[in-house]
């Protein structure tokens, strides 16, 4: 199937990736738009992993105040250059992350940042629950691990479903922005203020 400029344009609008990369992805997938999107996403993940070791000293601190002024969020997002920090894609990503933190109960940015003593405490609680419910010994470990994974998916920002598109995680959103900007980007930290807490 021939790759048309309309197809390239449609893929570019869907992914935000450069024209030549879109054209090459469409050629590789015989003009199949959905397969081309998947291919570009996979390449974006690979690119993001390659860039993850690069230093991030620039960036912005984004704020979000929920209407009614009872909830506010500050989030620090870092990148490699101030040029990228000033781009619309980067700023939009920072705003989306701030809104995500306001809308959810994230505790930490990544699983690695979750305190081990808190994980141990959760494991102990889930094990006790499983025993109290009379679960057989041979499934307790799987049951407990499943409960812990669910808890971490709700508490770890990068693992949460994106509020604007639950089929995508915040990690997926981050990977897309890294692919678009060509720089290593990190969500450094966040703080959530709620009146009365």
C-alpha angles and dihedrals in degrees: 000000000000118000110235128199087243090059091048090049092049092049092047091052091049096048109020089226122141122276097248092049090049092049092048092048091051091049090049092050096041093248096306104148096199093048089047090054090051091047092051091047090053090048089048091054091050091048092048090052091051091051096044093093095056119104120257114203101145130064141098143277109231125197132201124190114190116227109272092040094248097114130043137172136197119193130181116212118183132201136169102257138029087231091068091041088062096050122109092235092055094045092047090050091051091050091049091051091049090051090047091054091048092050099044142045099249113164102180137012098237139015089247090060093055108107112250092221089058091050090049090050092051091048090052092050093048092047091051091048091050092050092046089051089053096243113173115258093242093062100037093090093051091044092050092046090050092051091047092050090050091049092049092047088058096041103040112077097210091053097048121107109255109255093226094047115017091190087070126063124218086250088058090050090050091050091052092052091048089052092048097046099036092225138104108260126188135187096225103184145323140201127202122203121196122181111253096017 
